Amino acid sequence: MSSNAITKPDYSAELARIEPTEIRPLFIRALANVRPDIADNPYIAEAVRVLPVGGYRSAIGSFWNAVVDDLRNKITHRSLELFNKATKISPPVKTYEDFQNRVNDDQLIDGAYQIGVIGWEASKILKHAKETRHIFDGHPKSSDPSVLKVLVMMEDCIKYVLNEPYPVQIIDIDDYIATMDSTDFDRSEIAAANALGEIPEVYKRELINRLFTVYIDQHASSTIRSNIEFVAPILWRVLPKDIKIQVVRRVDQEIPKGSTITTKFAFEFASLVGSNSYLSITAREYIIKPLVDELKANLDAWKVENQCVSQLGTYAGQIPPGLVLDYVWSLTQTYVGYVGGSAQFSRTDFYANGAAMHIPQMFEAFDDLAVDAFIETLKSNKTLQVRINTPRKLSRLRSLGNIALEKASAHHSARPLLELLADPTKEPEFLRAIKS
């Protein structure tokens, strides 16, 4: 055995005098589960000493003191700063003596739960144990507790506190963000996941909002912005939905401020964490409408088509209803392209190659409203109707039609027309149908 190993005290001699005899092994087994580093706690030793002589009130009080002592030390190890934020105790707790002087048991339990020292179940059980101590050790006129009452209370305290190891220390947000602005930041996904996954919800909320604030700051360094792009998606995975919505809706707060750079970074942050679906209708219209308008006004201008479609692809499935028709109209005509001749290229089938790679995936995000817009495009877009008289262009349109058919609901009124488009043998019928 290592010379540094902790030797747990042997309480068997004291416990051997407990009556009734059949309960002795239960106490021995319970105390065996106390962590080695706290097994010699004087409060536990005191509880064991008084048990054999029937000092059950004192045993309950002493054991509760051991729990309180352990919680104080664990909270201090975890983060006093976070405990103070969670409990709003004023002036803030800075020392062990501050716990003794100004923090009651309920505040201690609630704070320990909020910062992740104990779990929800433990917080409820400990409240009950606290009441046991209050009734039997705090009120001498209460009925005498039984030895079983002591055992049950001890088992609960051991299971939820005295057997539990120290929690992981929580990162200091100020220090963490300062490190992110330096080349010393460890871009290890495992290290980041461990550091961020352990922090409680109140800290996660503060950290993700701080990251958003720094990211959209025009004066933020490229180093910290790059590190935020690494960290934010990892933290985002462990955030509850309400925090995600709250952060993304901050985009709306930036739009009226008039800074195009800040607003641009705000939208980039929402895309970075993969939560464009949480953007409000106002925010989506702000970012999507200029792209749709530009795409529709620059059909057959490949460079513009490639750029617009690439940016719109981020928002596929989140197009505001008022923009759906122009959006689908533009995507469809961009994908089909045109037939022509060129001295530079041997091909005659022209379309924007970059945009064409994204558009089928964007059609995969269609709902019935988008399918309606596709049908309207087929029937109303005269340029498209002319171009699909060429077999190659009709074949490209059919590729989109097959996707739209899959996305249309079972009883969608447009299914017969889409089925005509999907069937190469029904080309004449389809072309007549869209012109009727």
C-alpha positions in Angstrom: 0.0 0.0 0.0 1.2 3.5 -0.8 2.6 5.5 2.1 0.2 8.3 0.9 -2.9 6.2 1.1 -5.6 7.4 3.6 -6.4 4.9 6.3 -10.0 5.0 7.3 -10.7 4.9 11.0 -12.2 1.7 12.4 -15.4 2.4 14.2 -16.3 -1.3 14.8 -15.4 -1.2 18.5 -17.8 1.7 19.2 -20.5 0.3 17.0 -20.3 -3.1 18.6 -22.1 -1.7 21.7 -25.2 -0.5 19.7 -28.4 -2.1 20.5 -30.3 -3.9 19.1 -27.5 -6.1 17.8 -29.0 -6.8 14.4 -28.7 -3.1 13.5 -25.0 -2.9 14.1 -24.0 -4.3 10.7 -26.1 -1.7 9.0 -24.3 1.1 10.6 -20.9 -0.5 9.8 -21.9 -0.9 6.2 -23.2 2.7 5.9 -20.1 4.2 7.4 -17.9 2.1 5.1 -19.2 4.2 2.3 -17.9 7.5 3.6 -15.1 8.9 1.4 -11.7 8.1 2.8 -10.7 11.8 2.9 -13.5 12.7 5.2 -13.8 9.5 7.3 -11.9 11.0 10.2 -14.1 14.1 10.3 -14.6 14.9 14.0 -18.3 15.3 13.5 -18.6 11.7 12.2 -16.4 10.5 15.1 -18.6 12.3 17.6 -21.7 10.7 16.1 -20.2 7.3 16.4 -19.2 7.9 20.0 -22.6 8.8 21.2 -24.6 6.2 19.4 -23.8 3.3 21.7 -25.1 5.2 24.7 -28.3 6.3 23.1 -27.3 9.8 22.2 -29.4 9.8 19.1 -30.3 13.5 19.1 -26.6 14.3 19.3 -25.7 11.8 16.7 -28.2 13.3 14.2 -26.8 16.8 14.9 -23.2 15.8 14.6 -23.8 13.9 11.4 -25.6 16.9 9.9 -22.7 19.1 10.8 -20.4 16.7 8.9 -22.7 17.2 5.8 -22.7 21.0 6.2 -18.9 21.0 6.5 -18.4 18.9 3.4 -20.9 21.0 1.3 -19.1 24.2 2.4 -15.7 22.8 1.3 -17.1 21.4 -2.0 -18.7 24.8 -2.8 -15.4 26.6 -2.1 -13.6 24.1 -4.3 -16.2 24.4 -7.1 -16.5 28.2 -7.2 -17.4 30.7 -4.5 -17.9 33.3 -7.3 -20.6 31.2 -8.8 -22.2 30.3 -5.5 -22.5 34.0 -4.7 -24.1 34.7 -8.1 -26.6 31.8 -7.7 -27.6 32.7 -4.1 -27.3 36.5 -4.3 -25.9 36.6 -0.8 -24.7 40.0 0.2 -22.0 40.7 1.1 -20.6 37.8 -0.9 -19.1 34.7 0.8 -15.3 34.7 0.7 -14.2 32.5 3.5 -15.4 29.4 5.4 -16.3 31.6 8.3 -18.6 33.5 6.1 -20.6 30.3 5.6 -20.8 29.9 9.4 -21.9 33.5 10.0 -24.2 34.3 7.1 -25.4 31.2 5.1 -28.2 29.1 6.5 -28.7 25.5 5.6 -31.4 26.1 3.0 -29.2 28.6 1.2 -26.3 26.2 1.4 -28.4 23.3 -0.1 -30.0 25.5 -2.8 -26.7 27.1 -3.8 -24.9 23.7 -3.9 -27.6 22.4 -6.3 -27.6 25.5 -8.5 -23.8 25.3 -9.1 -23.8 21.6 -9.6 -22.2 20.3 -6.3 -25.3 18.1 -5.7 -28.1 17.0 -7.9 -31.8 17.7 -7.8 -32.6 14.4 -5.9 -29.9 15.1 -3.4 -31.2 18.6 -2.8 -34.7 17.2 -1.9 -33.3 14.5 0.3 -31.0 16.9 2.1 -33.9 19.2 2.8 -35.6 16.3 4.6 -32.4 15.4 6.5 -32.1 19.0 7.5 -35.7 18.9 8.9 -34.8 15.7 10.8 -31.9 17.5 12.4 -34.0 20.6 13.1 -36.8 18.5 14.8 -34.7 16.1 16.9 -31.5 18.0 17.6 -32.9 21.5 17.7 -36.0 20.9 19.8 -35.4 19.0 23.0 -39.1 18.6 23.7 -39.6 16.6 20.5 -40.1 12.9 20.8 -37.0 10.7 21.1 -35.7 9.6 17.8 -35.2 5.9 17.3 -31.9 4.3 16.3 -33.5 3.5 12.9 -34.2 7.2 12.4 -30.5 7.9 12.9 -29.6 5.2 10.5 -31.9 6.4 7.8 -30.7 9.9 8.1 -27.0 8.9 8.1 -27.5 6.7 5.0 -29.1 9.5 3.1 -26.3 11.9 4.0 -23.6 9.5 3.1 -25.2 8.5 -0.2 -25.8 12.1 -1.4 -22.9 14.0 0.1 -20.3 12.1 2.2 -19.8 9.4 -0.4 -19.7 11.8 -3.3 -16.3 13.0 -4.6 -15.4 16.7 -4.9 -16.9 18.3 -8.0 -14.8 19.5 -10.9 -13.6 23.1 -10.5 -15.5 25.6 -12.6 -13.7 27.8 -15.1 -13.6 31.5 -14.3 -15.3 33.2 -17.2 -13.1 36.3 -17.2 -9.9 34.2 -17.2 -11.3 31.8 -19.8 -12.2 34.5 -22.3 -8.9 36.3 -21.6 -7.1 33.0 -22.5 -9.2 32.7 -25.7 -7.7 36.0 -26.8 -4.2 34.6 -26.7 -2.2 31.9 -28.6 -2.1 29.9 -25.4 -5.7 28.8 -25.7 -6.0 25.0 -25.9 -8.0 24.1 -29.0 -8.7 20.6 -27.8 -12.3 19.5 -28.2 -12.0 17.1 -25.3 -10.6 19.8 -23.0 -13.3 22.3 -24.1 -16.1 19.7 -23.7 -14.9 18.8 -20.2 -14.6 22.4 -19.1 -17.9 23.6 -20.6 -20.0 20.5 -19.9 -19.4 20.6 -16.2 -20.6 24.2 -15.6 -24.2 24.7 -14.3 -26.9 26.4 -16.3 -26.5 29.9 -14.8 -22.9 29.9 -15.8 -23.6 28.5 -19.3 -26.1 31.3 -19.9 -23.5 33.9 -18.8 -20.7 32.4 -20.9 -22.6 32.0 -24.1 -23.9 35.5 -23.9 -20.4 36.8 -23.2 -19.1 34.9 -26.3 -21.9 36.4 -28.4 -21.1 39.9 -27.2 -17.3 39.5 -27.9 -17.9 37.9 -31.3 -20.0 40.7 -32.7 -17.6 43.4 -31.3 -16.0 45.1 -34.3 -12.8 45.5 -32.3 -12.5 41.8 -31.4 -9.2 40.3 -32.5 -9.2 37.6 -35.2 -7.6 35.3 -32.5 -10.5 35.4 -30.1 -13.1 35.4 -32.9 -11.5 32.2 -34.3 -11.5 30.6 -30.8 -15.1 31.5 -30.3 -15.9 29.8 -33.6 -14.2 26.7 -32.0 -15.8 26.9 -28.6 -19.3 28.2 -29.2 -20.6 25.1 -31.0 -19.3 22.8 -28.3 -21.0 24.9 -25.5 -24.1 25.1 -27.6 -24.6 21.3 -27.5 -25.1 21.4 -23.8 -27.4 24.4 -23.6 -31.1 24.1 -22.9 -33.5 25.4 -25.6 -34.6 28.5 -23.8 -31.0 29.8 -23.6 -30.5 29.1 -27.3 -33.6 31.0 -28.2 -32.6 33.9 -25.9 -29.1 34.2 -27.5 -30.2 34.0 -31.1 -33.0 36.5 -30.5 -30.3 39.0 -29.6 -29.8 39.3 -33.3 -33.0 41.4 -33.4 -31.5 43.8 -30.9 -28.5 44.5 -33.2 -30.5 45.2 -36.4 -31.9 48.6 -35.3 -28.5 49.9 -34.2 -27.5 50.4 -37.8 -24.1 48.8 -37.7 -23.8 46.5 -40.7 -20.6 44.9 -39.4 -22.0 44.1 -36.0 -25.3 42.8 -37.5 -23.3 40.7 -40.0 -21.3 39.1 -37.1 -24.6 38.5 -35.1 -26.1 36.5 -38.0 -22.8 34.7 -38.4 -22.9 33.6 -34.8 -26.4 32.2 -35.3 -25.2 30.2 -38.3 -22.0 29.2 -36.4 -24.0 27.4 -33.8 -26.5 26.0 -36.3 -29.5 27.7 -34.9 -30.9 29.9 -37.7 -34.2 28.2 -37.1 -34.5 30.3 -33.9 -34.2 33.6 -35.8 -37.3 35.7 -35.6 -39.3 36.4 -38.8 -38.0 40.0 -38.7 -34.4 38.8 -38.6 -34.8 36.3 -41.3 -36.5 38.8 -43.6 -33.6 41.2 -42.9 -30.9 38.8 -44.0 -32.8 36.7 -46.6 -34.8 39.3 -48.7 -31.7 41.1 -50.1 -30.3 37.8 -51.2 -33.5 36.6 -52.8 -33.9 40.0 -54.6 -30.3 40.0 -55.8 -30.6 36.4 -57.1 -33.9 37.1 -58.9 -32.4 40.2 -60.5 -29.2 38.5 -61.7 -30.4 35.2 -63.2 -27.8 33.7 -65.6 -25.1 35.9 -63.9 -23.2 32.8 -62.5 -21.0 34.6 -60.1 -23.9 36.3 -58.4 -26.0 33.1 -58.5 -23.2 31.1 -56.9 -22.8 33.6 -54.1 -26.5 34.2 -53.4 -27.4 30.5 -53.4 -24.4 29.6 -51.2 -25.6 32.2 -48.6 -29.3 31.3 -48.9 -28.4 27.6 -48.3 -27.8 28.4 -44.7 -31.4 29.4 -44.3 -33.1 26.6 -46.3 -36.2 25.6 -44.5 -36.5 29.0 -42.7 -37.6 31.2 -45.5 -40.3 33.7 -44.3 -43.7 33.0 -46.0 -43.7 36.3 -47.9 -40.4 35.5 -49.6 -41.1 31.9 -50.5 -42.4 32.5 -54.1 -39.5 34.6 -55.2 -37.1 32.3 -53.5 -38.4 29.1 -55.2 -38.8 31.0 -58.5 -35.2 32.1 -58.5 -33.8 28.7 -57.3 -35.7 26.9 -60.0 -34.6 29.1 -62.9 -31.0 29.2 -61.6 -30.8 25.4 -61.5 -32.4 24.9 -64.9 -30.1 27.5 -66.6 -30.2 28.1 -70.3 -29.1 26.6 -73.6 -26.6 28.6 -75.7 -23.4 28.5 -77.6 -19.9 29.7 -76.6 -16.6 30.1 -78.3 -14.9 29.3 -75.0 -16.8 26.2 -74.0 -17.9 23.2 -76.0 -21.0 22.7 -73.9 -24.4 24.2 -74.8 -26.1 23.4 -71.5 -25.3 26.3 -69.2 -26.0 26.9 -65.5 -24.1 28.1 -62.4 -22.1 25.1 -61.3 -21.6 26.2 -57.7 -25.3 27.1 -57.2 -26.4 23.9 -58.8 -24.6 21.8 -56.2 -26.6 23.4 -53.4 -30.1 23.8 -54.9 -31.2 20.1 -54.7 -30.4 20.1 -50.9 -32.3 23.3 -50.5 -35.3 21.7 -52.2 -35.0 18.9 -49.6 -36.1 21.5 -47.0 -39.4 22.2 -48.8 -42.8 22.1 -47.1 -46.2 22.4 -48.8 -45.9 26.2 -49.0 -42.7 25.9 -51.0 -44.2 23.2 -53.2 -47.1 25.6 -53.9 -44.5 28.2 -54.9 -42.8 25.6 -57.2 -46.1 24.9 -58.9 -46.7 28.7 -59.3 -43.3 29.0 -60.8 -44.0 26.3 -63.4 -47.2 27.9 -64.4 -46.2 31.5 -64.4 -42.5 31.7 -65.3 -42.6 32.2 -69.1 -38.8 32.2 -69.4 -38.7 28.9 -67.7 -41.4 27.5 -69.9 -39.5 28.4 -73.0 -36.2 26.9 -71.7 -37.7 23.5 -70.7 -38.8 22.9 -74.3 -35.2 21.7 -74.6 -34.9 18.0 -73.3 -31.8 18.7 -71.2 -33.5 21.6 -69.4 -36.7 19.6 -68.9 -34.6 16.8 -67.4 -33.0 19.2 -65.0 -36.4 20.5 -64.0 -37.5 16.9 -63.5 -34.8 16.4 -60.9 -36.2 19.2 -58.9 -39.8 18.0 -59.5 -38.9 14.6 -58.0 -37.8 16.2 -54.8 -40.8 18.4 -54.6 -43.0 15.4 -55.2 -41.4 13.6 -52.2 -41.8 16.7 -50.0 -45.5 17.3 -50.9 -48.0 16.1 -48.4 -50.0 13.0 -49.3 -53.1 14.9 -50.3 -51.5 17.9 -51.8 -53.5 19.2 -54.8 -50.4 19.6 -56.9 -49.3 16.0 -56.8 -50.9 15.1 -60.2 -48.9 17.8 -61.9 -45.7 16.8 -60.1 -46.3 13.1 -61.1 -46.6 14.2 -64.7 -43.3 16.0 -64.4 -41.7 13.0 -62.8 -42.7 10.7 -65.6 -40.5 11.1 -68.8 -43.2 9.4 -70.9 -45.7 12.2 -69.9 -43.7 15.2 -71.1 -46.3 16.4 -73.6 -49.1 16.2 -71.0 -46.9 18.1 -68.5 -46.0 20.9 -70.9 -49.7 21.3 -71.8 -50.7 21.3 -68.1 -48.4 24.1 -67.1 -49.5 26.3 -70.0 -53.3 25.8 -69.5 
